[in-house]
Amino acid sequence: MAFLDLSDVRKNYGQQTVVHKFDLDVQRGEFVSFLGPSGCGKTTTLRMVAGFEVPTAGAIRIDGKDITNLRPNQRNVGMVFQSYALFPNMTVADNVAFGLKIARKPAAEIKSRVEEMLKIIKLPHLGERFPYQLSGGQQQRVALARALAISPKVLLLDEPLSALDAKIRVSLREEIRSLQRSLGITTIYVTHDQEEALSMSDRIVVMNEGRVEQIGTPFEIYNNPKTRFVASFVGTLNILKGKIVDPAAGKIVIDGQEVSAAKRIGHLQAGEACLAALRPEAATLHQTELQEAAKIASSFAKESGPRNRMVGTIEEVSFLGSVVRIRVRFQENAISLDTFNNPNATPPARGSQVTVSFGREDLLVLEGAEG
Amino acid sequence: MKQQKIGSWIAIIVGTLYFVVPLIGTFEFSLRMRRGEYSLDAYRVVFADPRFQATFGYSTLMAVLTIIVGVLIVVPTSYWIQLRLPKLRPVVEFITLMPLVIPAIVIVFGYLRLYNTSSIIPMTATARSTDLLLVFSYVALALPYMYRAVDTGMRAIDVRVLTEAAENLGASWPTILFKVILPNVRVAILSGAFLTFATVIGEFTMASLLNRPAFGPYLQLIGANRAYEPSALAVIAFLVTWACMGLINVVGHGKQIKATP
């Protein structure tokens, strides 16, 4: 049985549905992220678990107990807010102790628990400071300690790192994940940052316009996106317009060049327009003339199985430090691909003819493709 | 740029003189009770007058009661507006501005019509009930100041998120209000309280028409019958008001409770 179970949860505001039929089972100790653009319903769903919004339909259960209609102060879930929500009139120690005092724990237990939490968040000497005397990262850690101090059954985090700068975000998310693992606490994490979701989660729920687009592990979400939205929202994606040639064999023609997709596209018709997607890291650039490209094609076939190849012209080269981003134009379509900077080789010149190769399994034909 | 600065200084000096010169004149006149020399005789007479002590004490008590009732009404109202009924804010703000628009004499006549000894709520029947009526009328009179001050304080903190955070940690509504919200709007409440005090201490119309022994009617009585003592009383009244303003500043710059972003 799932530890946290959301079944057929919906939320309407008047005539507007902001969360459609949301079903999710979360196992004990699992870290699940809700990922999506602003307004997709991820925070609303989180707030329904916290009790700040009442579902229009459906049920929410924690450890078998129906909490759908319980008040927030009856659910024993800990929440970390985007704005930290530390109590300005209380010291760090008092903030962390707040929930324990409400629960009327003995003074000695409160003191010991507060010290333990401050140690866990690596701020053992800041107990007497006030929130305004702390940096953003420190405030967020105190907010986390406050939420964990009450030993909640589920930990909810609503974009806790969005107000912090990039470096602190990276270090804090590692700390949060490490802490969550060591405590084994079931966690729901809301974010619009795909890097956060991919690096921290056991599973990701990708949402768009109130609907669940896909639920899966980071690997599944990134490598096997089920919808165009998931493919384009998670990671960078090159979208190519093409036409089906042979659905059974997975053959597509893009800008007059025939390529193959490993996954069947049998549900589409020959001659039908389609959209194909290719991750930039799946493409390899070869700075050769056309004749050389033919040799490479045959060597590919011998070494690693047949790969697709397309000939194009370099349209733009962007030097980004350790990465060189290159855009190659075919005719109507163009793709971006990244190569590592090589100090011993100059980047390719704009206008030069190149060959781009990629595996058949790397080419995705998207659901809901349009002409 | 230099011309602008000179112009600004001229404006400041002229404005200051406009306000300060009459005060200096009043103060100087209050020192002239003893012929031929400056003295504090007028102030001695005022402070020795038992009516001064009685009326000042009475108005102080009324002010304190007004502050308490005002806080009990305004703070929960402002909190609820912030939390649940933001659309009602313009309506409440309009209501709180009414005492500034409607003259005090009209308000008091309304009270006398509604609460006279012949009505179903005869609040003017006894001295104590009239005192209560006076407190309520002062609450209405000070409402614009108290509500504005508390509302500004509420807006400076994210009331909704703090409430949710406290509720998430298991707190009930009274705990949230008294342990989280009130301490964070303490400065705003005190500002409203001092403004209320300054308003009540010198109020004349309502106290006079309700026939209560307040400081305002005493000021008017002395002013009609004496020469130097009214000036001394005017200076004392100004000093009380300025002390309230000064205390607002002190409280505002006191223990810093800054809201987190």
Contacts between the chains, C-beta under 8 A, distances in Angstrom:
chain1	res1	chain2	res2	distance
A	50	B	164	7.8
A	50	B	168	6.3
A	51	B	168	7.9
A	52	B	164	5.7
A	52	B	167	8.0
A	71	B	167	7.4
A	72	B	164	7.1
A	72	B	167	4.6
A	72	B	168	5.3
A	73	B	167	5.0
A	73	B	168	7.2
A	73	B	169	7.6
A	73	B	170	4.7
A	73	B	171	6.2
A	73	B	172	6.6
A	77	B	168	7.1
A	78	B	168	7.0
A	78	B	169	8.0
A	79	B	164	7.6
A	79	B	165	7.3
A	79	B	168	4.7
A	81	B	161	5.7
A	81	B	164	7.3
A	81	B	165	6.2
A	83	B	158	6.3
A	83	B	161	5.7
A	83	B	260	7.1
A	83	B	261	6.2
A	84	B	260	5.4
A	84	B	261	7.5
A	85	B	158	7.2
A	85	B	161	4.5
A	85	B	162	5.9
A	85	B	164	7.1
A	85	B	165	3.8
A	85	B	260	7.5
A	86	B	165	8.0
A	86	B	260	5.0
A	87	B	162	6.6
A	87	B	165	7.5
A	87	B	166	7.5
A	87	B	180	5.6
A	87	B	184	7.5
A	88	B	157	6.7
A	88	B	184	5.6
A	88	B	257	5.0
A	88	B	258	6.2
A	88	B	259	5.1
A	88	B	260	5.9
A	89	B	180	7.6
A	89	B	183	4.0
A	89	B	184	5.2
A	89	B	186	7.9
A	89	B	257	5.2
A	98	B	166	7.3
A	98	B	169	5.4
A	98	B	171	7.7
A	99	B	169	3.6
A	99	B	170	5.6
A	102	B	169	6.0
A	102	B	170	4.2
A	102	B	171	5.2
A	102	B	175	6.7
A	103	B	170	5.9
A	130	B	257	7.5
A	130	B	258	7.8
A	131	B	258	7.9
A	131	B	260	4.6
A	132	B	256	7.2
A	132	B	257	7.8
A	132	B	258	3.7
A	132	B	259	7.7
A	132	B	260	6.5
A	136	B	261	7.5
A	139	B	260	6.0
A	146	B	169	7.1
A	147	B	168	7.7
A	150	B	169	6.3
A	150	B	170	7.0
A	163	B	261	6.7
